Amino acid sequence: MTQTQELAPGKLYIGGAHRDAADGATRAVLNPATGAQVSTVAEGGAADIDAAVAAARRAFDEGPWPRLSARERGDVLLKIAAVLEQHREELAQLESLDTGKPIAFARMVDLGDTIDHFVYYGGLASTIEGATRSIRRPGFAYTRREPLGVVGAISPFNFPLILSTSKIAPALAAGNTVVHKPAEDTPLTALRLAELLTEAGLPEGVLNVVTGGAAAGAALAGHPGVDKIAFTGSTATGRAVAAAASATVKPAMLELGGKSAQIIFDDADVGRAIEAAVGGFVFNTGQFCMGGTRLLVHRALYDTVLGALAEAATHVPVGDPRQESTVVGPMVGQRQLENVERYLALGEGRVVAGGKRLDIDGGYFYAPTVLADVSNDSRVVQEEIFGPVLTVQPFDTEDEAVALANGTPYGLAAGLHTNDVARAHRVAARLRAGIVWINSWSVLDAALPFGGYGQSGYGRENGPEGLNEYLQTKAVYLPTD
């Protein structure tokens, strides 16, 4: 694949077969690194969601998948992992082309985590079991852990493979069927993934993919034939998804926006902390809901850290995502690039690095940007920019640092840097965030749950907690008197 190569048009994947959208609509897919069109995909709508839900419902009600033992389903997931490993380079290239993320990261992070989801839940499937219960009446009482039915999975543009398979893998392990609506800007790997899962032995109709925009997403969220919605995206869209799901009283799992803080205490390893801070805000071009976009620095280190950040930010390799050495690629689209520019145009804080669009090959590039001396009530501190922008604020006491870190409506992630073990655990307990990293940032694993506090959403992905999201409990009682 090259940056100028155009791929075959993508079609919806419903009931194990490709098809056009019901009304024949299509959407162009652009390469963020050049702005050039690389493909078209079907633009699905409400009628296509109806067809996909019907296929998923047939597969659940009549097909073999929910009737396999949990261990048998686990075996299929492990086979899926093996097939994805065989196609690792193909999928990494496609993910990089579609999103603009550096190929080295796509290969190592995106494909590594995607494959690990199927390995982990393939193994964890065998732990799905009920329990006998001792009750006061004579009889035999026990519980069963059962699948929910049809799951609607809606994934975002920043990590198309990771944030779809973090839903699909546990949903399948639990015995559900799935209708997946990928982000409108990055649909390519979702369609290829569905083909490969079928190749690995997933029965027809168990995974269906409808590409499209807001109309398809709204139809899926409110569909009466869907038993659960799993959504990752912005907080604003998450509110709409939750409202649509509530109309049919279906559960929704929402992994939403973040405005995560890293705290550098005065006893921290400064070099290690700065490395984590830079990585925390430039990773995936800042298009990362758990990105460390706020840095809180003890006043004794403030000037030193600012100088080091300004130097480091200007030397981060930005450019062609096909180059192995590239660390920061383009924003995923014109809309995201313009959004970053709007925030910088507010003039909040002092720009110590970046602060401008970069003219590279016609792509959607923005320089890694550091803003100092920002107030805590400024928009750049309180709102999710979703780009490579870091705000830096000083603090004097531990209490002040915690208050600043907790001082936004979000609570997805947080971090702190210190050599004091007692402080590390004490502060981690006080931070209102779904995941806290100590002397590190963005360490994720299929076994480690994550999710939000506050307006960052509810529910958990990954770990046993992620599997439990797709199961329900039934109690059974048989009298013996």
C-alpha positions, 0 to 999 in steps of 0.5 A: 500500500502506498499513500497514493494507492486507491483501494477497492470500494468497501461495502456493508458486511451483513449476515456474512455477505457484502452489500451496498447501502439500501439507498446506494449512498457512499462516502469518500475515505481520505488519507489524512497524511495527504488529503487524497481519496483512498477509497469509498465505502457504503454509507449505511442508514436506518434501513441497513441497521435494521437489516444488520440487527435482523441478521444478528438476531437470527444468529443469536436466536437460531444460530450455533454461537450462543449454544456453544460452550464458553470454552468452545467460543474461547477456542474460536477467539484464539483462532481469530487471534492467530488469523489476525497475527498472520495479517498483522502487517496488512492490518497495520498498513491499512490502519495507518493509511486510514487514520494517519497514525505512524506505522511503527505505532500501528504495528506495535500498539494497535495490532498488538492490543487488538490481537491481545483482546482475542487472546485474553478473552479467548482464555477468559471465556472458560471462566463464565460459570454460575454458582450454587446458592444455599437458601432457606427453603428446601431445594436446589438453587443456582445461577447462570451467566448468560449472554445479553443478545444483540450488542450494538458497538459504536467505535471512534476514529482514533483507535479503530481496531483497538476500540472496536475489538475491546467491545467485540472480543468480550461480547463474543466470548460471552455468546452475544452477536454484534452489530458494529458501527465504526467511525465514519472517517476510519471504516476500513479496518472494521470491514477487513476485520469482519472478513477475517473473523468469518475466515477464522470460523465465526458463524454468519451473522454473529458480527455485522458491520454497517459503515456510515455516519450519525444517522446509522449511529442513532438508529443503532443506539435506539433500535428496539432489537438491540439489547446493549450499546457499547459506545466510545466517543465524545461526551456530547455524543455519549449523552445522545447515545444514552438517551436513545438507549434509555428509550428501550431501557437497554443498558449502555456502556459509555467510554467518553472524553477525558482531560487527564492530568499528570502531576510532577512532585518535587521529588520526582525523577524529572527526566522520566517525568518529562518523557512521560509528559511528552509521550502522554500528549503527543501519542496518536497526535493527541487524539487519545481520550486518555492522553495526558493533556494537563501537566501539573508541576511543583513550583520548584520545578516549574521553570526547569520542566517548561524549558525541557518541554519546549526543547523536547516538543520541537524535536518530536519527529512529525511527518509521513506516517509511513516512515518508521521514525515518525512519532507524530502523524496528521490529525485524522481530518480537516475537522479535527485540525480546525478544532485545534486551531480554534482553541489556540486562537482563544489566546489562553496561556503562553505558547512555549512550543508549537501553536501552528499548523504544519504544511506537510504534503497537503496533510492535516498536521499540527505542531506539538504545542505547549501552553504555560501559565494557563488558568484552571478555568480557561477553556484549554484546561477544562475542555477536551481539545483532542489534539497535540496540545499540553497545558502546564500549571504550577502548584505548591502543595499536595492538596492543591495538586489533587484539587487541580487534577480533579478540577474538571468534569472528566475522570478517565485517567490521571498520573503522578510522578514521585519517589515517595511510595506512600505519597504515590498510593495516597494520591492515587487513592484521591484522584477521581479517575478510572485508571491512575499511572504512577511514574508512567503513562498509558500502560494498557493491557487487555487484563487491566480495566479502564473507564470513566468517572464523572462525564468520562462515562460509565462501565469498564472495558478490558479485564474480567470487568469487561466480560461482565459487561456482556453477561446477565445473571439468571437465578434458577430454583428447583424445590426438593420437598 
